[in-house]
Amino acid sequence: MAHRDLIRSPELIWRLWERLSALRGLRVTILTHVGGDPDSLASSMVLKSLLERAIGCAEVHVHVPGEFSDSAKRFASALEMKLAHELPDSDSYVAVDVGSPSQLGEVLAQVAERLIVIDHHQPQQTFNSSEVFAAPEYRSCSEIVLDLCIHAGYHPEPLEATALYFGSYYDTVRLTTSDSLVLRKVGVLGELGAEPGTFSDRLEIPPDYSERVARLKGIRRARLYRCENVIVALTRVSAFRPSVARALLMAGAGIAVIGDEVDGVSELTFRVANEVVSTYSFNVVRDLVNPLISRYGGSGGGHAAAARASVRAGLEEVFRRCVELIGGMLGTNLSPVDE
């Protein structure tokens, strides 16, 4: 395949290809993070073909640890992916789109000594005894896998190209956080026969009643703060946190912090508008997730504009700390927005 000029990190791709090539003749299982999502599944789908056809692995399986997320169920069904329901016994395991050990759940203890990690998030916890190939400059793991295909001269089939399109599409918030290189690669996927329109109706399902209620409750309960023109919204909901965060950004928030607390552990979802990232050089992993984990313990990860965290502290305490951290990053104390 041509287009070598589109490879974002030639050095990373060369090193990763050399390591994967050593798996020739071996039994391999590809792992997503717990629950899976479109990017991790798309990456796994195409990496499986690459390992089988271009490298010559003896057998390759894909396994999703834990209970499937709703988006993963829709994606796997629409693209007719064959998944191993139980963890196969393999010579080597390759985890894709996994930013921290906790994202593999209970599977990690069984595979750590034979694990290769491919990721594109801001680095978090260390993987002991595992080889890690991580590049936060990539917008998705699907983009990394496409670069591997370009490097290897492997032509993904139209269905695989469609999967990579959707992996990139969803992990760049429907291409809104993509850059010119990602958009050029979308064109390459079109050349390979990607047809997203064929699958969009099965993937873009309108929110059901429960999700709509969660969005409205999240908006109704939101506490609002401001710094100049930036509005910060914090709210508590027990489900659909990413959906509620997107709704708050669409309603006008520049930073959304969505959380819930169970048994003294706070689960948090963060979203930041692109203009806040660019204007203030805001990075939600560096400026919120890492300080929270450092102070309270826990895990998390993500990107400059989108992340999640699980920290061992009450939600009210965590919300107060978020307000302090955001104010420090924006250069002033946040003031409550009056009713």
BAVODO-94387 format. One record per residue (C-alpha): residue in three letters; x, y, z. Coordinates in steps of 0.1 Angstrom, whole numbers, plus 5000, padded with zeros to 4 digits. Layout:
ALAXYZ/...
END
This chain:
MET500050005000/ALA501350354992/HIS500650665014/ARG503750605036/ASP503950985040/LEU500750965060/ILE502250755088/ARG502150975119/SER505050815138/PRO507250605115/GLU509650515144/LEU506750375165/ILE505250185137/TRP508550035127/ARG509249915162/LEU505749785166/TRP505849595133/GLU509149435143/ARG507649315175/LEU504449185160/SER506449005133/ALA508048795160/LEU504648645166/ARG504748445133/GLY503548095139/LEU502248165174/ARG498748155189/VAL497648515197/THR494648665214/ILE493849035209/LEU492249205240/THR490249525242/HIS489649715274/VAL486849595297/GLY483549635279/GLY485049735246/ASP484150025223/PRO484150095186/ASP487750195184/SER489149895203/LEU486949655183/ALA487849815150/SER491549795159/SER491149435170/MET489249335138/VAL491849465114/LEU494849375136/LYS493549015136/SER493649005098/LEU497049165097/LEU498448905121/GLU496848625102/ARG497548725066/ALA500548955067/ILE502548805096/GLY501448445096/CYS500248375131/ALA498948025137/GLU495648135151/VAL494248475162/HIS491248535185/VAL489648855198/HIS488348875234/VAL486449155252/PRO487049135290/GLY484049185312/GLU480549265302/PHE479949425268/SER479149795266/ASP476149885245/SER478250055218/ALA480449745216/LYS477449515212/ARG476049725184/PHE479449755167/ALA480349385169/SER476849285156/ALA476749525127/LEU480249425115/GLU479649055122/MET482749025143/LYS483548675157/LEU484648705194/ALA485948455218/HIS483548455248/GLU486148295271/LEU489748395273/PRO491748165250/ASP494948005260/SER497448165237/ASP501248205234/SER500948585233/TYR498348855240/VAL498049195224/ALA495949455242/VAL494649745221/ASP493250085233/VAL494250005269/GLY495650295287/SER496150145322/PRO496349795337/SER493049845355/GLN491249855320/LEU491949485315/GLY490249385348/GLU490749035361/VAL492248925328/LEU495549105335/ALA496748865361/GLN496448575335/VAL498248745306/ALA500749005321/GLU503848805314/ARG502848755277/LEU501349095270/ILE502049355243/VAL500149685248/ILE499149915219/ASP497650245230/HIS497150615221/HIS496150765255/GLN498050985278/PRO500250745299/GLN498850645333/GLN499850345355/THR502850135345/PHE502349785330/ASN504749565349/SER506249275329/SER504449395297/GLU505749565265/VAL504049895258/PHE503850075225/ALA501950395233/ALA501750725213/PRO499350985226/GLU499851195194/TYR497650945176/ARG493851025176/SER492750665179/CYS494050305179/SER492350255146/GLU494750515132/ILE497750315146/VAL496449995130/LEU495950175097/ASP499550295098/LEU500649935104/CYS498749835073/ILE500350115053/HIS503850015066/ALA503249645058/GLY501649715024/TYR498449535036/HIS495249635020/PRO492249605044/GLU489049475029/PRO486149715025/LEU484449595057/GLU487749635076/ALA488249985061/THR484650065073/ALA485449945108/LEU488650165109/TYR486550465097/PHE484050415126/GLY486850355151/SER488450685141/TYR485050865138/TYR483850785173/ASP487250835191/THR487551185175/VAL484051275187/ARG482651235152/LEU485851375136/THR485551705155/THR488851655173/SER490651515142/ASP493451695124/SER494351715087/LEU496251395088/VAL493251195101/LEU491051355074/ARG493551245048/LYS493450895062/VAL489650905060/GLY490150955022/VAL492450645021/LEU489750445038/GLY487350565011/GLU489850444985/LEU489850105002/GLY486150074999/ALA484850195033/GLU481050245032/PRO479950395065/GLY476550485052/THR475750115050/PHE476150065087/SER475350405102/ASP471650325108/ARG472650015129/LEU475350215149/GLU473750555153/ILE470750445173/PRO468750745189/PRO468950755227/ASP466250545245/TYR464050675272/SER466550605300/GLU469350785283/ARG467151085276/VAL466051105312/ALA469651085323/ARG470551375301/LEU467751585314/LYS468451505350/GLY472151585345/ILE471251925331/ARG468751995358/ARG471151905386/ALA474152075372/ARG476152325393/LEU477552595371/TYR480752805375/ARG482453045352/CYS485753195343/GLU485453475317/ASN483453305289/VAL484152945301/ILE481252775319/VAL482052475340/ALA479252225347/LEU479451955374/THR476551715379/ARG475751365393/VAL474051085374/SER474350715378/ALA474350605342/PHE475050745306/ARG477750985319/PRO479451035285/SER476051115270/VAL475251365297/ALA478651525293/ARG478051565256/ALA474651715263/LEU476151975287/LEU478752075261/MET476052115235/ALA474052325259/GLY476952565263/ALA479452435289/GLY483152455282/ILE484052185307/ALA481751915319/VAL482451695350/ILE479951405354/GLY480151175384/ASP478650925407/GLU479750765440/VAL479350405451/ASP480850275484/GLY483250575487/VAL484550555452/SER483750825427/GLU483450745390/LEU483951045368/THR483651135331/PHE485251455318/ARG484551645285/VAL486151965274/ALA485152185244/ASN487752215217/GLU488052595221/VAL488952555258/VAL491652305249/SER493152535223/THR492652865241/TYR493952755275/SER496152465265/PHE493852255287/ASN494551885289/VAL491951705310/VAL494351405318/ARG497251625328/ASP495251895346/LEU492451695363/VAL492751315361/ASN496451285371/PRO496151525401/LEU493051355413/ILE494651005411/SER497751135428/ARG495751285457/TYR493151015462/GLY494350705445/GLY492550515417/SER492850485380/GLY491850665348/GLY492950795314/GLY491950955282/HIS492751245259/ALA493151615261/ALA489451675257/ALA487851355270/ALA488751125299/ARG487450915328/ALA488650845363/SER487850625393/VAL489150775426/ARG488850665462/ALA487050975476/GLY483551105481/LEU481951285451/GLU481451615469/GLU485151625479/VAL486151535443/PHE483951805428/ARG485452065451/ARG488951965441/CYS487951975404/VAL486752335408/GLU490052425425/LEU492152255398/ILE490152405369/GLY490452755384/GLY494152705388/MET494552605352/LEU492352885339/GLY494253135360/THR491553255385/ASN489053125410/LEU485853005395/SER482653195405/PRO479253035408/VAL476753125382/ASP473753275399/GLU470253135392/
END
